Structure formats: structure tokens, C-alpha cells
């Protein structure tokens, strides 16, 4: 009987490890990108992503399935990135470099079409550079909505805020992005 329990434990561990490998293959690069948009450091993004998957592996047994796995992983990633930004080491490093109305749905749809047209004029590299210059909260919203195709409801789950707050932040992020592009001479229709 002891051998059966031991074998069951080994099978469960292998199943968890295989599932973790699947999650890493499926979401690893996206998590790195999400974290990078928050911390703006590729190496640190990779380190934080490793921590995200380690936490996910350790917490796999407690995942209740109230949201999908993708939003759960993104929540962990955002929390870890924010934890890093609050850390003493980040503040010390960052300080050395530092020196140098929610509108109606129809209006939002029109705004989105205009944005997509303007965005289509920029290369991916130019686009990423512009997004990176936004504040962390706006980068986060833009990434989740436009790059990861999250719905407002999914973003609300990931960020643990209301859907209305997501709409407001998304509107402000668009407005900020538009202002940034206009300052840099990109024509906005």
C-alpha cells in the first residue's frame, strides 16, 4: 500500500511538472513581455518570469479555477513586477537613471478605428518604443487590451479592479498615447 501511495505522489508530481512545462511554453514569452512593459528591463523581466512560474507551480494545488489560467498567471506576473518596482534594489537602481470621463461605446469604437489606422502607420519597433514611454499603468492596460486581446472583464480580473475602472484607464491610456504621438509629429486623423 505504501508503494501505491508513493507511486501516486510521483505521478501527481510528474503531472504538475508537465502542466508547468505546458504553461511555460504557452505563456512564457507573453509573461516576459508583460513584465518587461512594467519594469523596462529585459534581464529582470526574465528573472521575474521565472519567479512567476515558480509561484504558479507552488500554488497550482490552490488554483480554484474561478478565472482561467491565463488571467491567474498574468495576475501573478503583475504582482511580482509591482513587488520588484517597490523593492529597495529597484528604487536604488532607478534613482541613478532617473536623473538624466468614460465616453459612450460608439465614440470608443470610432476612437479605436482611428487608433488602429494611426498605429498601422508605425512599425512594430516604433510602436513598442511609444508604448514603453507611457506610464506603467497605461502600458499595462495597452498591453493587455491590444497585444493580448483581453476583454475589459478579463483585464478587470487580472488587475483586480472593476470593469468600469478598466474602461476609464483604457480611455486615459488611449488619450495619453494619442497625445504622445501628436507631440512626436505622428498625424492623428
N, C-alpha and C positions, 0 to 999 in steps of 0.2 A: 504494500500500500504506500509506503514512504516513497518508493521509486516512482509510482504513478503520480504522486503529488509533485515530486521533483521534476519529472518529465513535463507535466502540465505547466509548471512555472517556467521551464526553459522554452516551451512552445509559446507561451504568452510573451516572454521577453523577446523572442525572435519575431513574433508578430508585431510587437510595438516597434522594434528596430526597423523592420521592413516598412512599416507605416511611416515612420520618421523619415526614412530614405525617400519614400514617395513624396512626402510633404516638401522635403528639401529640393527635390528635383522639380517639383511642380511650382513652388512658390519662392524658392531661394533667391533667384535673381530679382524678382519683384520686390521682395522684402529689402534686399540690399539697396535698390533704387529708392524705395520709400524712406528708409533710414538716411540715405545719402541726402535726400532733399531736406531732411530736418537738420542733420549735423554738418553737412557740406564737407565731409572728409571721407574719401573712398576707403582708406585703410580702417578707419574707425567704424565705418558702416559695415564692413565685413566682420569685424570683431563683434559688434553689437548683434549682427545677424546670427552669428554662432551662438551668442548668449540667448537669443530669441528661440532658436531651435532646441537648445539645451533646456530652457524653461518649458517649452512645449512638450518635450519628451518627459520631463519630470512631472508635468501636470496633465499628461494625457489621460490618466485614470480619473481625473476630476473634471474633465471636459463633459459638460452636461448636454451638449447638443442643442442649446437654446438658440444659438446662432450657427451659421455654417463655419467650417474650419478656417476658411479664408479670412473671415472677419475676426475670428478669435486670434489667429496669428498676427494679423495687422494690429489688433489692439495690443498684443504683447510687444510688437515691434515699436509702436508709437510710445508706449510706456517706457520701454528700455531707452529709446532715443531721448525722450524727455528727461529720464533719470540721468543720462550722460550729460545733457546740457546743464542740469542743476549741479553736477558734480564739481568738486573743487578743482580737479585737474583740467576740466574743460574751461572753467572760468579763468584759470591762470593762463592757459594757452591762448584763449580767445582774447584776453585783455592785451596781450602783446601785439596781436594782429589788428585789434580794434583801433588802435591809434591812427595808423595811417587814415432802409425802407424797402423792404422786400416788395418787388414790383409784381404785377399780375403775370400769370403764366404766358399770355400772348406776348407781352413785352420781353419776357425772358427768352422765349423761343426765337423772337426776332434778333435779340442781342446775340444769342448763341449762333445763329446763322451768320451774322456779321463777323463774329469772332472766328468762326471756322474758316470764313473766306480770308480774313487777315492772316490767320495762323497758317493757312495754306501757302501764303507767300513766303513764309520763313522756312529755312532748312531746319531739320531736327536739332542740329547743334545750336543754331541761333535761338531756337525755341527753348531748349533746355537752359541755355545761358540766361534768357529772360526770366524764365520761371524761377531759377535759382536766386535771382536778385529780389524776389518777393520775400515778405516776412515769412517765418516758419509756418505760422497758422494758415496763411494763404497758399504757400507751396503745398502743404499737406492736403488742403481741400482740392486744389487744382489737380494734384497727382491722383487722388482717389477718384475724382469725378471724370476727368478727361483721359487719363492714362490707364487707369484700372477699370474704367467703366462701372464704377459703383453707383448704385442708385442713392438718392437722398436718404432713404431709410437705412441702407447698408452703411453709409457714412455716419449716420447718427449712431448706429450700433458700435461702430469701430471707435468713434471719438467720445462715445458716452455723453452725447448731447441730444437735444430734441431735434426733430426734423426741421422745425421752423428755424432753429439756430443754424442748422446746416444751410438752409436756403439763404439766410441772411449773410452768413460768411461767404457762401459761394458768390452771391451778388457783389459783396465788397471785394472779393478776390478778383472777380472779373473787372470791376471798376478800377481797381489798383493796377491790374495788368494792362488795361486799356490806357490808363494814364501813363504808365511806364513806356508803352510802345509809342504813344504820341510824343512824349518828351524826347524819344530817340529818333523821331522822324519817320516812324512807320505809319503810313497812311491808314487811318481808320475811316471806313465808309460812313 
